[in-house]
Amino acid sequence: MEKDCIFCDIINGKMGTKFLYENDTLVVFKDINPVAPVHLLIVPRKHIRSINDLEQEDKKIVSEMIMAGKDMAKKQGVTKSGYKLIFNVEKGGGQIIFHLHLHLIGGWR
């Protein structure tokens, strides 16, 4: 856990965030500033600052995040209409919170 990391606080139950899914590797919850009808965040429990900080041993985490995105898209009913899975990397790439996370965005008509 990183000091002053809001996602670490969420993962550790300090924020009262409702998880739509969780396991030993990751949690999934709604984005508080959604840009679409469906906007979920898929966040690993392990603090990894960004894509640029991934290590070889983190391959399984990233794979599990993507598969969770696919599964959550199905549960949210957006597989047929379409959705986006997005990693923002570093400030110039739109990353605001420096704890690796994957956006699931969809639900447009």
Secondary structure as UniProt FT lines:
FT   TURN            3..4
FT   HELIX           6..11
FT   TURN            12..13
FT   STRAND          21..22
FT   STRAND          26..30
FT   STRAND          38..44
FT   HELIX           51..53
FT   HELIX           56..58
FT   HELIX           59..75
FT   TURN            76..77
FT   TURN            79..81
FT   STRAND          83..86
FT   HELIX           91..93
FT   STRAND          102..106
//
